Amino acid sequence: MNISDQSDLVIGRSLGAAAWNYDILLPDGSYTTFVEGTRITGIATIAGSGSNRILREKKRLSARFGGKEGAWSKMAGNGVVNDLGLYRKAHVHWYQIGFESGFVLRVEFKLKRFYN
């Protein structure tokens, strides 16, 4: 696992573009989101570009969202999510790709576990 050279990802508090929030798939098949204002910390690349592990989903991701297959990465980090009105720290995984324009597309967030 490689710690990413990017800074923490901040989930904003306003309706502007910087406040983009992500749907997070829960184990029961439902979705939640990050708590506004939270930081996703401890970001690490666990597969794909920037890692020595193969990303098995790269072909599907490239076909669905675009970009070169070899540019996709699977990431992991910790953030605070809204769990039925309770704010809980959680470990999440997602896929991302950076484009030449500087835009980073992050998709398919999935909750892996809650921290007590």
C-alpha positions in Angstrom: 0.0 0.0 0.0 1.4 3.4 -1.0 0.5 6.6 0.8 -0.7 9.0 -1.9 1.2 12.2 -2.4 -2.0 14.1 -2.5 -3.4 16.0 0.5 -6.5 15.0 2.4 -9.7 15.2 0.5 -12.1 17.7 2.1 -15.9 17.3 1.7 -17.1 20.9 1.7 -20.1 22.5 3.5 -21.7 24.6 0.7 -23.6 23.9 -2.5 -20.6 24.9 -4.7 -18.4 22.6 -6.8 -15.9 22.3 -3.9 -18.6 20.8 -1.8 -19.0 17.7 -3.9 -20.1 14.8 -1.8 -20.0 11.1 -2.8 -22.5 8.3 -2.5 -21.0 5.5 -0.4 -22.3 1.9 -0.8 -23.1 0.3 2.5 -22.9 -3.5 3.1 -26.7 -3.8 3.1 -26.9 -2.3 -0.5 -28.1 1.1 0.6 -26.2 4.3 0.3 -25.0 7.1 2.6 -22.7 10.1 2.2 -19.8 11.7 4.1 -20.6 14.2 6.8 -20.1 17.7 5.3 -16.9 19.3 6.4 -15.1 16.0 7.0 -11.6 15.2 5.8 -10.8 11.9 4.1 -7.5 11.1 5.7 -4.8 8.4 5.4 -5.4 8.2 1.7 -3.5 5.3 0.1 -3.2 3.8 -3.3 -4.0 0.1 -2.9 -4.1 -1.1 -6.6 -3.6 0.3 -10.1 -1.6 3.3 -11.1 0.8 4.3 -8.4 0.9 0.8 -6.9 2.6 -2.6 -7.6 -0.8 -4.4 -7.5 -3.0 -5.0 -10.5 -6.3 -3.3 -10.7 -8.8 -5.9 -12.0 -11.6 -3.4 -12.7 -9.6 -1.1 -15.0 -11.2 -2.3 -18.2 -14.8 -1.9 -16.8 -14.0 1.5 -15.3 -12.4 2.8 -18.5 -15.4 1.7 -20.6 -17.9 3.2 -18.2 -16.2 6.5 -17.1 -13.4 7.1 -19.7 -9.7 7.5 -19.5 -6.9 5.1 -20.1 -7.1 1.7 -18.4 -3.6 2.1 -16.9 -4.4 5.4 -15.3 -7.1 4.1 -12.9 -6.3 3.5 -9.2 -8.1 1.9 -6.3 -7.8 4.1 -3.2 -8.5 3.8 0.5 -9.0 6.3 3.2 -10.8 7.2 6.4 -13.7 9.7 6.8 -16.8 10.4 8.8 -20.0 9.1 7.4 -23.7 9.7 8.2 -25.0 6.3 9.6 -28.8 6.8 10.1 -28.2 10.2 11.7 -25.1 9.1 13.7 -21.7 10.4 12.6 -19.3 7.5 12.5 -15.6 7.2 11.5 -15.3 4.6 8.7 -12.8 3.1 6.3 -13.8 3.5 2.6 -12.4 2.4 -0.8 -13.0 4.0 -4.2 -11.6 4.2 -7.7 -10.1 7.4 -9.2 -8.4 8.7 -12.3 -6.6 12.0 -12.9 -6.9 13.7 -16.3 -4.4 16.0 -18.0 -6.6 19.0 -17.2 -6.0 18.4 -13.5 -9.5 17.1 -12.9 -9.7 14.0 -10.7 -12.7 11.7 -11.1 -13.6 9.6 -8.0 -16.3 6.9 -8.4 -17.8 3.9 -6.7 -17.2 4.6 -3.0 -17.7 1.6 -0.8 -17.7 1.4 3.0 -15.4 -1.4 4.2 -15.8 -1.0 8.0 -16.8 1.3 10.8 -14.3 2.2 13.6 -15.6 2.0 17.1 
